[in-house]
C-alpha cells in the first residue's frame, strides 16, 4: 500500500476492479500486502464484486463465506460465479475463489430488488463520537516495543479503512473486558457514488476486527501473544444503504469461545443512527505452545 490516504483508497478501488476472463469467470488483481497471506476481507469483497457483475437492478443483501486455505499475496485470485437462480425479486449466486489450482473460499450471496415494506431496527447505542479518538494503528504504535519483531510490520502498512476504538486501549495487550467492543470506522478518502461498491467495501472492512472481540475477554491480542488467528467463516446481512466514506459504528460481542475457536457477532450503524448491517464470524484462535 502507498502512503497518502487518497493513494491508499485508490489502491483499494484497484483491488475491487476485476478482469472478466469469461462470462462468469473473473480475475482479481494481486495485493501489495506485506503479510504472508491475503487478507480474508479482500477475498470476500472480490468474490462479492464478481457476483455483482452478473446481476442487474438488484443489490446484495446477504452473504455467507467459508475460508478453506490462505491466499498468496503474490498471485492473483480467480473467481468462478455460479448463477443459481434469478427470480422475480431475488437472485442467488455462488462464487468459488481459486488460486494456483487450489480453492480458497466458497461464498454464497443473495440479491434483492429494492421494494417497500414493514420496518423496525434496534437503536444505535449511545456512544462517544469519533472526533478526537485516536486511530487503532496509532494506539498500537505506542506499544511497538512489546510486539514480537516479526509482527511490527503491521504498523508500517497503510490502511484504506481507519478504525477508532471507543473502549479503553490504554494498555497492550488490552485489559480483560466483558461486554460489547465498539469501533468507529470509515474509508480514509472519498469514494465514488456507487451503492453496490459501498456494500462490497463494507464486506471488505467487516472482517478487520471481529476476532478482537473473541480475544478481549482473555486479555490477549494476536500482535502481542502467541496466538494463531484466522477467519473460518463470515456472514453479513446488508440491511440498508451505506456510505463507507462516512463514519460507521461497529458494535460487536463474543458470546462464546472454546476448542481453539471464537465466535463474534456485531451490528453496524451509520453515523445518523441507521442500522445498516449485521455480521457474524467464527475464527481460529489457537494458542501456540512453545
N, C-alpha and C positions, 0 to 999 in steps of 0.2 A: 504494500500500500504506500502511496505517496503522502506528502506531509500536510498540505493545506486542506482545510475542511472541504472546499469545493472539489479538489482533486480526489479526495477520499470517496465522496459521494459519486463523482463521475466514474470512478473505478468500480463502485458497487453497481451502477447502472450498466456498465460494460459487462459485468458478470451475469446480469439478467438479460442480455441481448444474445439470444440463441441463434445458431445457424441451422436452418432447415436442410436436412440431408435427403429426406424423402417426405412423403405426405404426412406421416405420423412419426417421423424419426428426426431428432434434434440433437445438436451438439453444443454443450456449454463451453465457454472459454475457460481456460485454466486460471487458477488464482495465483497471486504472488505471495501467499501466506508463508511465514517462516516456520510454521508448525509442521510436524511430520505427517499430519493427516488433514484432510479437508474439513473445515467447519461444517457440522451437520446441518445448520440452518441454511447454508448455501445450497446443499444438495436438495433439501426440501423445497426451497424457493425456486430453484431452477426447474425441478420436476413439476411444480405447480405452474410455472410460467409455460412450460411445454404443453401442459394440458390446456391452459388458457388459449393457446394458439389454435386449438381445434374446436373452440366453442364461440358462438356469436350471440350477442344480445343477452348474455347471462353472466352473472358474477359468481366467483367461488364463494361458497358459504360454509364448507367444512372440508377437512382433510384428515386422513389417518395415515401415518407413515411408520414403517419398520426399518430400522437400520440393521444391515446384515454384516457389513465389514467397513473399515475405514477407507477413505479415498486417498489417493496420492495427489498432493497439490501440484505436482509437476506434469500431470497428464490431464487432458480434457475428459469430460464425462458425457456419455451418450444417453439420451432419454427416449425410450420407446413408449408411445402413448397408445393405449387400447381404448377404443370408443365403445364402451359397454352399452350405453343407452342414451337416446335423445327423445325425451317425452314432451308433452305439451308445455310443462313448466320447469322440469328438471332435466339435467344432463349428468351422466355418470362417466367418469374416466378412471382408468388405472394407468400408472406410469411405472416403468422399471428403469432404474438408473444402472448403467453398465460402464465399467472401466477396465480396460485390458482383459476383456473376456469374463470378468467377474461381476456378479450382481452386488451393488452397494446398497440399494434401497428399493423397497416396494411402497408405492403411495397410491391410495385411493382417494378420490376427491369428488365433490358434488357441486353442481352449479344450479342457480335458481334465477328465473326471470323475475325481476322486481315486481311486487304487487302489494296492495294494501292489506291490512289485517289487524287482528287484536294485538295489543302491545302492552307489555309490562317489563320492568327491569329493576334489579337491585340498585340502590343508590350508591354512588361513589362515596367511600368512607371519607370522613373529614381528615384531611392530610395537609401538612405544610406544603406550600407550592415549591416549584423547582428553583425559583430565583434565589441565588445565594448558596445553594447546595453545591458541594464540590463533585466533580466527575469521579466515577468509580476508579478510573486509572490513576487520577491524581492522588486519591486516597492511598491506593496500593503503592504508589511510588515512594511514599514516606516510609514504607516498611520493606523496601527492596533488599536491604541487607539481611533480612531474616528469611528471604526466599532461597531455595536451592538455586545455584548459579544457572542451571540449565533451564529454569523457568522464568528467569528475569527478562528474557527477550519478549515476553508477553507485554511488557511496559513500553517497548520500542515500536510496536506495531500501531500504525494509525488506524483509527476505527471510524467508519462512516456513521455509526449509531452511538450516541453518547448515553450513558446511564448514570443517573444521580441517585444513590441510595438515600432513603429517608431515615432509616432506623439504625442508628448507632454503629458506626465503624471507626471508633476511636482507638482501637487496638487491632492487632493482626497476629494470629487468626482472630476473627471476631468472637466476642464472648458468647457463651451458650445462650440461646434465646428461643423461647417458645412463641407461638402465635405467628401472625402474618408478617411477611417481609415485603417492603414496598420500594419501588423504584420509579422515578420519572425517566422517560427516555424519548429520544427523537433523532431524526437524521440531522447531521451537523451542517447541512446546507439545503437550500430549497430543492424540491423535486418537481418533475413535470405534473401537470394536471391530468393524470390518468388514473381513474379509480381502481382499475384492475391492478396496475403497478403498485399502488399503495397497499392493497391487500397482499400481494406477493411479498412485498418488503416487510409487512408485518409478520408474515410467516418466517422470513429470514431472521428478524430480530427476536422473535418469541423463543428461540432456542438458546439464547445467550445466558440466561440467569436461572432457569428453573431448578437446576441441580444444587445451586447455592442454598435453596430452601431446605433440601434434604440433609445438608451438612451442618447448617447453623445450629440445630438443637444439640449437636455434639461438640461445638466449638472447634471445628476443623475446617480447612479450606484446601482445595487441590493445589493451590500455588504455594502452600506452606508445608503441608503434611503429606506423608507417603500414601496418597490416595490415587487409585486408578479410576478415572471418571469418564463415562461415555454415555450418550443418549442411546437408549434401546428402542423406544418408540415415542411418538409425538403426535398429539391430536390438537386441532384447532377448530373452533366454531366461530365463524366470522358473522357477527350479528348485524352490523350497521356500517355505513360509510365511514372511512377512516382517512386521516391525513397523518402520514408519518413524519412530515416536517413541522408538525406542531406537537406540543408536549402531550404524552400519554402516560397514564399511571398504571403500573403493573403491580397488582396486589396478589401475592402468592403465599401458599402454605404447603406444608408437607405433613399429611395426616399419618404417614406410615413409612418406616424403613426397616429392612431386615434382610438377612440372607445375601448381603452384598448388593442389594438393590434399594433404591429410594424412589418414592412416588411423590410428585408435587402436582398441584392444580392451582390455577390462577384466573383472575378476571382482569381485563384491560379496559381502561376508561379513557376517552378523550378528555382533554382538559375542561371542556364545557360540561362534564358530568355524564355524558352518554356512555353507556356500557357498549363497547364495540366488539369484544371478542372474549372467548373463554379458551383456556389452554389446559391440557393435562399431559403429563410426561412421566415415564418411568425410566430410570437410568441406572447404570452400573456405578456403585460407589464402593469399590473393593479396597480394603485396607491392605497395603503391601507390607508383608512381614519380612524384615531383613534376615 
